[in-house]
Every structure is written in structure tokens, then in C-alpha cells.
């Protein structure tokens, strides 16, 4: 077994020598994702990026592995925290296929809508201005960080007709709710 592991490491080192860098997948919030559909798709994209860049595709990132070449990350999620990104070795846009944000909510669709009122609950780092600036190019809506604010937003939107509601981190309509009338707000 030791000789097999040694041979694998030698083959990997040989591949690294021939490549200008290494592309790895990275699953910061859900390590099990690597074996599901999204993770397999991500690995396929990472492999294609490696070929395009002339890098070696090294699979899933292993923090204990000393990569002998530049590492390019293909994360499953937007990286949260500048310092966390730096610890990984991500310093510029040339180090990852994705992005780095200072606060978790910035990585979600929450930023596309303003708060229901200027004094509504909001996390540190919230910018009311962005939602107001993009208001004309997105569907009508509000972002809420408390149940009371969500209900106020729902009542205001229902004046325009039936509307939808979804968690900020949901994708592709997952976990969306249809709100046909004010009574539906009370049932949530």
C-alpha cells in the first residue's frame, strides 16, 4: 500500500512538473457535494478550465497537500471573507473561478432588493443604496431579515397583486412560496 501511495505521489508530481498550475475543486460549506450531481458537474468544469489554462486538474482541494504549482480554485460557493480567501492562497481574480465577498448575504440575491423601510432590520455591511439603484431592472420586491419586516413587505407587495417569496440563498426557484393574498402571509 505504501509503494502504491508513493507511486501515485510520484505520478502527481510528474504531472505538476509539466503544468504551469493546478486546478482544484473546493467545497467550503458542503464537503459531501463532491459526490453529488452538482459536485460532479463542478469537477467537469474544473477539468475543462485546467485544460484551457494549461494546468493540471488535481481533483478536490486537500489542505494537507503541498501543491508544487500555482493553485486555481473552483469553489462550489462564493467564498465568504477576504481573510479566509487569503488563507487559501486566493489573492486575485487569477486564483479562482468565482468570487469573494465580505459578508454572507452579499453572495445571495438579497442584495437585489431594498429593505421594506430604511429602519428595517439589516446585518452589518448592508447597503440600502444598491437595491434602490437596481430597482428598475429587477422584479418588484424587498429583502427582509426579520419576520415582522417580511410580513410588512408581503403586505406592501400584495397591493400590486399575487407575489412570490423565497429564501435569499435559494436557487432556481427552490423553496419559493406563492402568496396569492394577505391570508397566505399568516400561514407562513
C-alpha positions in Angstrom: 0.0 0.0 0.0 2.8 2.4 0.8 4.5 1.7 -2.5 1.2 2.4 -4.3 0.8 5.7 -2.5 4.4 6.6 -3.3 3.8 5.8 -7.0 0.6 7.9 -7.0 2.5 10.9 -5.5 5.3 10.5 -8.0 2.9 10.5 -10.9 1.1 13.5 -9.5 4.5 15.3 -9.0 5.4 14.5 -12.6 2.1 15.9 -13.8 2.6 19.0 -11.7 6.1 19.5 -13.3 4.5 19.6 -16.7 1.8 22.0 -15.8 2.0 25.7 -15.0 -0.5 25.4 -12.2 -3.1 23.2 -10.6 -6.9 23.5 -10.7 -8.8 22.1 -7.7 -12.4 22.0 -6.7 -13.3 23.3 -3.3 -16.4 22.7 -1.2 -16.3 25.1 1.7 -19.9 24.6 3.0 -20.8 21.1 1.9 -17.9 18.5 1.5 -20.4 15.8 0.5 -21.3 17.9 -2.5 -18.3 16.4 -4.4 -20.1 13.1 -4.9 -23.5 14.5 -5.9 -24.6 15.9 -9.3 -23.5 19.5 -8.6 -20.1 18.4 -7.5 -19.6 16.1 -10.5 -20.6 19.0 -12.8 -18.2 21.3 -10.9 -15.4 18.8 -11.4 -16.1 18.6 -15.1 -16.0 22.4 -15.3 -12.7 22.5 -13.3 -11.2 19.9 -15.7 -12.1 22.0 -18.7 -10.7 25.1 -17.0 -7.5 23.2 -16.3 -7.1 22.2 -19.9 -7.9 25.7 -21.1 -5.3 27.2 -18.7 -2.6 24.6 -19.4 -2.9 23.5 -15.7 -3.2 20.1 -14.2 -6.6 19.1 -12.7 -5.9 17.8 -9.2 -9.4 17.0 -8.1 -10.7 18.1 -4.7 -8.6 20.5 -2.7 -6.7 19.0 0.1 -5.3 21.5 2.6 -2.7 19.0 3.8 -1.3 18.6 0.3 1.8 20.7 -0.7 0.9 21.8 -4.2 4.1 22.4 -6.1 2.5 24.8 -8.6 0.1 27.8 -8.5 -3.4 26.7 -7.3 -6.6 27.8 -9.1 -9.8 27.2 -7.1 -13.2 26.3 -8.5 -15.4 26.6 -5.4 -18.9 25.3 -5.0 -19.9 28.6 -3.4 -18.8 32.2 -3.3 -16.0 32.5 -0.8 -17.0 34.5 2.3 -14.4 36.6 4.0 -11.3 38.2 2.5 -9.1 36.8 5.2 -10.5 33.3 4.6 -9.7 33.6 0.9 -6.2 34.8 1.6 -5.5 31.8 3.9 -6.4 29.5 1.0 -4.0 31.5 -1.2 -6.7 33.4 -3.1 -5.4 36.9 -3.6 -6.6 38.0 -7.0 -9.2 37.1 -9.7 -6.5 34.9 -11.2 -6.7 32.5 -8.3 -10.4 31.3 -8.6 -13.4 30.8 -10.8 -15.9 32.6 -8.7 -15.9 35.4 -6.2 -15.1 36.6 -2.7 -17.5 38.6 -0.6 -17.1 40.3 2.8 -20.4 39.1 4.2 -22.5 36.0 3.6 -25.6 37.9 2.5 -23.6 39.6 -0.3 -23.4 36.2 -2.0 -27.2 35.9 -2.3 -30.0 37.5 -4.2 -30.8 39.5 -1.1 -28.7 42.4 -2.4 -31.0 43.0 -5.4 -33.9 44.5 -3.3 -34.0 47.3 -0.8 -35.3 46.9 2.8 -39.1 47.4 3.2 -38.2 50.6 5.3 -34.9 52.4 6.0 -35.1 51.4 9.7 -35.8 47.7 9.0 -33.5 45.0 10.5 -30.3 44.6 8.5 -27.0 42.8 9.0 -23.6 44.6 9.3 -22.4 45.7 5.9 -25.9 46.1 4.4 -26.2 48.8 1.6 -29.7 50.1 1.1 -28.4 52.1 -1.9 -27.6 49.1 -4.1 -31.2 47.7 -4.1 -32.5 51.2 -4.8 -30.1 51.7 -7.8 -31.0 48.4 -9.4 -34.8 48.6 -8.7 -35.7 49.3 -12.3 -34.0 46.2 -13.7 -35.3 43.6 -11.2 -38.8 42.4 -10.3 -40.5 44.4 -7.5 -39.5 43.2 -4.1 -37.9 43.7 -0.7 -35.3 41.9 1.3 -36.2 41.2 4.9 -34.1 40.0 7.8 -36.9 39.6 10.3 -40.4 38.0 10.3 -42.1 41.4 11.0 -40.2 43.0 8.1 -41.1 40.1 5.8 -44.8 40.5 6.7 -44.7 44.3 6.1 -43.0 43.7 2.7 -45.6 41.0 1.8 -48.5 43.2 2.6 -47.0 46.0 0.5 -46.3 43.7 -2.5 -49.7 42.1 -2.3 -51.2 45.5 -3.1 -49.7 45.0 -6.6 -51.3 41.5 -6.9 -50.2 37.9 -6.0 -46.4 37.6 -5.4 -43.7 35.1 -4.6 -41.4 34.7 -1.6 -38.2 32.8 -1.4 -35.2 32.4 0.9 -32.2 34.6 -0.1 -29.9 31.6 -0.6 -32.4 29.5 -2.6 -31.6 28.9 -6.3 -33.6 28.0 -9.3 -36.9 28.7 -7.6 -36.2 26.2 -4.8 -38.2 26.8 -1.6 -40.2 29.5 -3.2 -43.7 30.2 -2.0 -46.7 31.7 -3.9 -48.6 34.3 -1.9 -52.0 34.9 -3.5 -53.4 37.1 -0.7 -52.7 38.6 2.7 -54.1 35.5 4.5 -51.2 33.5 2.9 -48.8 35.6 4.9 -50.3 34.5 8.2 -49.9 30.8 7.2 -46.1 31.1 6.8 
